[in-house]
Structures are given as structure tokens and as C-alpha cells.
Amino acid sequence: MNINQIQDNIIYTQATGTLTKEDYEKLLPVLKLLLEKHEKIRWLFSMEDFTGWEPVALWKDLQFDIKHVNDFEKIAMVGEKEWQKWLTNIMKPFTPAEILFFEVADREAALKWIKE
């Protein structure tokens, strides 16, 4: 997983393959640091050639998401598969954050939206 802070409260991650426990050991401290500096964060989560999560990584993700459900302002999910779009829609009722799905070809639109 590649992790970059775009500006202030915006983080960009690019997931490929399968996310592992080690990926979350890198990601979670970055997210926590952003939350110490900003009331809410925005996340551009790109999934290219992404196959999912190892069970331990999924558990870490769910734990963080539950604890910080109100700490996200916007989440842009960029993907290429129907299940990724489905996942985006499943997330919506569980957070007050605005969540939109963008096709990979529309990554620039996702970046523009996350910055607005």
C-alpha cells in the first residue's frame, strides 16, 4: 500500500494486491496523526489490481473504522471492479461521511471532489 498526504487533512492511499497486517501497521499511525491535527479527515482510497484484505488486516480496518466512524468528512473510493462499487455503497449507512465511488479513469475527478 502506498500512503501519501495530499494536503492538510487529505490522505491518498493506493492499494494493490491484498492488504496485509503490515500495511495497516503503516497506515493506522498516519491516520491517527492526521486526526490529532484535524477534526475530520478526507480519504482518497484507490484500488487497482486490488484483491481484498487478509483476515487480520480486515479486522484492524474494521476496528479503526468503528472507533473513528465520525472522524471522516469525505471518502473517495477509486476502483475498477463491481464489488468495489458495491463495497462503497455498503459503507454509506455506517458513516456520516460523504462517500462516492469513481472509476479508475475518473481518478482526477475523485481528487477534485475530495479537495472541494
C-alpha positions in Angstrom: 0.0 0.0 0.0 1.3 3.4 -0.9 0.3 6.2 1.5 0.6 9.9 0.8 -0.7 13.0 2.4 -2.0 15.3 -0.3 -2.6 18.4 1.8 -3.7 19.2 5.3 -6.4 16.7 6.2 -6.4 14.7 2.9 -4.8 11.3 2.7 -4.3 9.3 -0.5 -3.7 5.5 -0.4 -3.2 3.2 -3.3 -4.0 -0.5 -2.6 -2.8 -3.2 -4.9 -2.9 -7.0 -4.3 -4.0 -8.0 -0.9 -3.8 -5.6 2.1 -1.9 -7.1 5.0 -1.4 -6.6 8.7 1.9 -4.8 7.9 0.0 -2.4 5.6 -2.2 -1.4 8.5 0.7 -1.1 10.8 2.0 1.6 8.5 -1.4 3.2 7.7 -3.0 3.5 11.1 -0.4 5.7 12.7 -0.6 8.1 9.8 -4.4 8.3 10.1 -4.1 8.8 13.9 -1.6 11.6 13.4 -3.9 13.3 10.9 -6.8 13.0 13.4 -4.6 14.6 16.1 -4.1 17.6 13.8 -7.6 17.8 12.2 -11.1 17.4 13.4 -12.1 15.5 10.3 -10.1 13.8 7.5 -10.7 13.1 3.9 -9.5 9.9 2.2 -8.9 9.1 -1.4 -8.7 5.3 -1.5 -7.5 3.9 -4.8 -7.9 0.2 -5.6 -6.1 -1.0 -8.8 -5.4 -4.7 -9.1 -6.8 -4.9 -5.6 -8.0 -8.3 -4.4 -9.0 -7.5 -0.8 -7.8 -7.9 2.7 -6.0 -10.6 4.7 -8.4 -11.5 7.6 -6.2 -9.8 10.2 -5.9 -6.7 8.1 -9.7 -6.6 7.6 -10.2 -6.9 11.4 -7.7 -4.0 12.0 -9.6 -1.9 9.4 -13.0 -2.6 10.9 -11.7 -1.8 14.4 -10.4 1.5 13.3 -13.4 2.4 11.2 -15.8 1.7 14.1 -13.8 3.7 16.5 -13.4 6.7 14.1 -16.7 6.5 12.3 -17.4 10.2 12.8 -13.9 11.4 12.0 -14.2 11.2 8.3 -15.6 14.0 6.2 -15.3 12.5 2.7 -14.1 9.2 1.3 -13.5 8.8 -2.4 -13.2 5.2 -3.5 -11.5 4.7 -6.8 -11.8 1.2 -8.3 -12.2 -1.0 -11.3 -14.4 -3.8 -10.2 -18.1 -4.1 -9.5 -17.5 -5.5 -6.0 -15.6 -2.3 -5.1 -18.5 -0.2 -6.2 -20.8 -2.4 -4.1 -18.5 -2.1 -1.1 -18.7 1.7 -1.4 -22.5 1.6 -1.3 -22.5 -0.8 1.7 -20.3 1.6 3.7 -22.7 4.6 3.3 -25.2 3.8 6.0 -22.5 3.3 8.6 -20.8 6.7 8.5 -21.9 10.3 8.3 -19.1 10.9 5.8 -19.8 11.6 2.1 -18.7 8.6 0.2 -18.5 8.4 -3.6 -17.2 5.7 -6.0 -15.1 6.7 -9.1 -13.9 4.5 -11.9 -10.1 4.4 -12.3 -10.4 6.6 -15.4 -12.0 9.3 -13.3 -9.3 9.5 -10.7 -8.7 13.2 -11.4 -12.5 13.8 -10.7 -12.1 12.0 -7.4 -9.1 14.1 -6.5 -11.0 17.3 -7.3 -14.1 16.1 -5.3 -12.1 15.2 -2.3 -10.4 18.6 -2.2 -13.7 20.6 -2.6 
